[in-house]
Amino acid sequence: MFSNILTMFYWKTHLEGLWRISHLTPFTQKHLKKVYASLALCMLVAATGAHLNVVSHFFQADFLSALSSFGMLFWLLITPHREATEPKRLLLLAGFAFFVGVGLGPELNSCIAINPNIVPSSFLGTAMTFSSFTLNSFYSQCLGCLCLGGILLSALSLIFFSYLGNVFFLSTWISQANTYIGLAFLCVLVIFDTRLIIEKAERKDEDYIWHCMDLFLDFVILFRKFMVIIEKNEKGKLKRK
């Protein structure tokens, strides 16, 4: 019985420690709550846009929807961050998320045609990966994450040139390597962007809407990457059959 009490105390202590982010200032903690609340809103709106594209012929992923998303992004970029403009900027963020969701429609339809389970599996993998690397940034008190910028830039250059080379060589091995290297790149990018947002908040940068934009784009690109990987695996299974 004594050992059971010790075990319960151990897990209680460690679980409580998991949720403590006392090394962050109250301002930063409040800022992060706004960022992730806005991110949740973006995810909901993007999911709505994607669903309407899949089930309806009215919201189609075409040039007009792409232009609308870029228009929303540019409008948000030129709108100054002030308390008076906050509702307008939130609407622009939601509008951008909606058209990004609409743009995901063709990829979703392609995956559903192969196996409907690809989409929920991709979302689950994305959510788990994104959450894990976000928590890593939260509880890492070192500034080493910010030194990843140069490494990420070098890795991006490598991915670009290998992709460009594969246009001529058409190597399946290089294509697969690019896919998984790209996934690793995105995971590190989540750490970098999250840590950068924390450091900006520590310096009293209050623009949580633009910070949310960074994380939303990371999530969407990561989701696309998971869909590509799982779709390729499913196609390979179908070919073997």
C-alpha positions, 0 to 999 in steps of 0.5 A: 500500500505504501508503494501505491501511495508513493506511485500516486504521489510521483505521478501527481507531482510530475503531471502538475509539473507538466502544466507549470510554465512559471518561467514565462511571465504572466503577460506571455502566458496571457498572450499565448492563450490568445494565440492558441484561442485564435488558432482554434478559431482558424482551425474551425473556420478552415475545416468549414471551408474544406467541408463546403468544398467537398460537399458543395459545388459552390465553394470551389478551389479555383483561381478566385478562391486563391486570389481571395486568400491572398487578398485577405492575407495582404489586407491583414498585413497592411492593417495596423495592429491597434486595439480598435482594429482588432475585430477587423483583423480577426475577421480577416484572419478568419477569412484567410483561414476559410479560403485556405480550407477551401483550397484543401478541397481537391487534396481531400477529395483525392485522398477520400477517393483512395481511402476515407481514413487518410484524412482523419489519420493525417489530422491525428498525426498532425495534431499529435506532432504539432502538440508535441513540438509545441510543448517542447518549445514551451518547456525549453528555457534555453534560447538554442531554439532561436539558433535553428534559423540558419539550420532551417534556411540551409535545410530549405535550400537543400530540399529545394535543390534536391527537388530541382535535381529530381525534376531531371533525374526522376528518382523515386528514392530522392522523391521519398527522401524529400518527403520525409526530410520535408516532414522533419523540417516542418517539425523543427519549424514548429519549434522555431516559430513557437519559441520565436513567438514566446520570445517576442511576447517576452519583449511585449509584442502583443500582435497575437493575430499575426503570431497565430497566422505563423502557427496556422500555416505551420499546421496546414503545411504539416497536415498536407505533408502527412496527407501526401505520405499516407496517400503514397503508402495507400497507393503502394498497398493498392499496387501490391494487391 
